[in-house]
């Protein structure tokens, strides 16, 4: 069985196959395009936010889903996490340079959606 990263012959470069289920690029895209991933990334474009600020800014997301989404985005290198040693700990999240690089793409996608969605009657 082949893997998501294909090994070439000596002298050739490795490349990913995003159509294979084991490809790390595919897993990253699954996290970015998850139900809540896009909204978290869009909200963090403006400024770093604490966990509860994020939860309050993204209507409809549960604490469990926000925590899971942030964990996946951090694992993928799109979001950083800073814990301040207070009681209770204050946890702040922001975009890494990789996550910030998605800014234009997410804005374009959001603009397209807004242009092609009919307002509610």
C-alpha positions in Angstrom: 0.0 0.0 0.0 1.3 3.4 -0.9 1.6 6.3 1.6 0.7 10.0 1.3 4.3 11.0 0.7 5.8 9.3 -2.3 9.4 8.4 -2.4 11.0 8.8 -5.7 14.0 7.1 -7.3 17.4 8.3 -6.1 18.0 11.9 -7.2 14.3 12.8 -7.4 12.4 14.9 -4.9 9.7 13.8 -2.5 6.2 15.1 -3.1 2.8 14.7 -1.5 -0.3 13.2 -3.1 -3.2 15.3 -1.7 -5.7 12.7 -3.1 -4.3 10.0 -0.8 -6.0 9.7 2.6 -2.6 9.6 4.5 -1.3 12.9 3.0 -0.5 15.5 5.6 -1.5 18.3 3.2 -5.0 16.7 3.0 -5.2 16.5 6.8 -4.3 20.2 7.0 -7.0 21.1 4.5 -9.5 19.1 6.4 -8.8 21.1 9.5 -8.8 24.5 7.7 -12.0 23.7 5.9 -13.7 22.1 8.9 -17.0 23.6 10.0 -15.3 25.8 12.5 -11.7 26.1 11.2 -12.4 28.8 8.7 -14.3 30.9 11.3 -11.5 30.6 13.9 -8.9 31.6 11.3 -11.0 34.5 10.1 -11.5 35.8 13.6 -7.9 35.5 14.5 -6.9 37.6 11.5 -7.8 40.8 13.3 -5.8 40.1 16.5 -4.8 37.4 19.0 -7.7 36.5 21.3 -8.2 34.6 24.5 -10.2 31.4 24.4 -13.4 32.9 25.8 -13.2 35.9 23.5 -13.0 33.6 20.5 -16.0 31.6 21.8 -18.0 34.8 22.3 -17.1 36.1 18.8 -18.0 32.9 17.0 -21.7 32.4 17.4 -22.9 28.8 17.8 -19.5 27.1 18.6 -19.3 25.0 21.7 -16.3 25.1 24.1 -15.6 21.5 23.1 -15.6 22.2 19.3 -13.5 25.4 19.8 -11.0 23.5 21.9 -10.7 20.7 19.3 -10.5 23.1 16.4 -7.8 25.2 18.0 -5.8 22.0 18.9 -5.9 20.8 15.3 -5.0 24.2 13.9 -2.1 24.6 16.3 -0.9 21.0 15.5 -1.0 22.0 11.8 1.1 25.1 12.5 -1.6 27.7 11.6 -2.3 28.9 15.2 0.0 29.6 18.1 -1.0 29.2 21.8 0.3 31.2 24.7 -0.5 30.2 28.3 0.0 32.8 31.0 0.7 31.4 34.5 -2.2 33.0 36.3 -5.0 31.4 38.2 -7.0 30.3 36.2 -4.5 30.2 33.3 -5.1 32.8 30.6 -4.7 31.2 27.1 -4.3 33.4 24.1 -4.4 32.3 20.5 -3.1 34.0 17.3 -2.0 33.2 13.8 1.4 31.9 12.9 3.1 33.3 9.8 1.7 30.2 7.9 -1.8 31.0 9.2 -1.5 34.6 8.3 -0.5 33.6 4.8 -4.1 32.3 4.4 -5.5 35.8 5.0 -6.0 36.7 1.4 -7.4 33.3 0.4 -9.9 33.3 3.2 -11.0 36.9 2.5 -11.5 36.0 -1.2 -13.5 33.0 -0.3 -15.7 34.9 2.2 -16.2 37.7 -0.4 -17.3 35.2 -3.0 -19.8 33.6 -0.6 -21.3 36.9 0.3 -21.6 37.9 -3.4 -23.3 34.6 -4.3 -25.6 34.2 -1.3 -29.1 35.6 -1.3 -30.1 37.5 1.8 -32.8 35.9 3.9 -36.3 37.0 3.0 
